[in-house]
Amino acid sequence: MGKFTTLGEHILHSQYAKANSTGELTHLLSCIRLAAKVVNSEINKAGLVDEIMGKMGKTNIQGEDQQKLDDYANRKFIDAFEARSQICGVASEEEDSYIAFEKESCRNGKYVVLIDPLDGSSNIDVNVSIGTIFSIYRRVTPIGSKAELKDFLQKGTEIVAAGYVVYGSSTIMVLSVGQGVHGFTFDPSVGVFYLSHDNIQFPKSGSIYSVNEGNYPFFSDGIKSYLRYCKEHDDASGRPLTSRYIGSMVSDFHRNMIKGGIYLYPSTTLAPQGKLRLLYECKPMAFLAEQAGGIATDGQNRILEIEPTELHQRCPFIVGSPDMVNKLKEFL
């Protein structure tokens, strides 16, 4: 491909088109691209426009303070999805339940989307990188009917496409439809995403571990032992490792996938089921990790094989370079 291949061209001329000859998935991905541009534009105004900064004054279903940009991003993505006839419903981390679109054209849609509209939104006010995470599934209910809960409660092995957008020093969309992972950097001067990271692969190992060590007293003995291992001096294995934790999971994941590393948000005595959402965060990132040669686990099970039972189910999450994740498993 040429140096200036756009996201649209990549979708049309790569194996994405072969995987979906009808063009429906291509249109769906274009919809996500458009909504991401709109959200990116608004994020870049943060600090200049009071109406988009700060808290909404209410909490979401997880009990977390909802930021104004959370609500804005949520509405923009849902509006974009409803405008496309390929999508029959959406489930968002910011909504209490799933949304089944009523329009007849949407009822004929073959896909559902699950989305975390703004991951790491607590970092908005301090200008730290945040992101959007999404995954796409084929519906299991009959075409022509309204979307139902079972359309969204599918194993991660059924994901058709997944990706994320990092709104940082540059805006990057990372995407996979099950044929590798590719990154596209946004050029704001022309409003286009260009292919910048072709066929991304997790390094087999790395020097970075990412974890909220403020939770250390509440970790299991196995996790504590692994963290002590990371800090020990051993020239042969390149330790101690470097601790890097942004507090925006999509940003930590992106850095570790590029440079090599491991990200941990394990269960604690305070949160035995973990904190991250299985459907909106863990499964899409696990899909991308495996497509890039990494490993994603809850400590015992492959994330993509976990059977979800509810929309806002939480899950322990460990993901990263294969040698590092396998090493951590020895401590568990």
Secondary structure, 3 states (H helix, E strand, C coil): CCCCCEHHHHHHHCHHHHHCCCCHHHHHHHHHHHHHHHHHHHHCCCCCCHHHCCEEEEECCCCCEEEHHHHHHHHHHHHHHHCCCCEEEEEECCCCCCEECCCHHHHCCCEEEEEEEEECHHHHHHCCCEEEEEEEEECCCCCCCCCCHHHHCCCHHHEEEEEEEEECCCEEEEEECCCCCEEEEEECCCCEEEEEECCCCCCCCCCEEECCHHHHHHCCHHHHHHHHHHHCCEHHHCECCEECCCCCHHHHHHHHHHHCEEEEECCCCCCCCCCEEHHHHHHHHHHHHHHCCCEEECCCCEHHHCCCCCCCCEECEEEECHHHHHHHHHHC
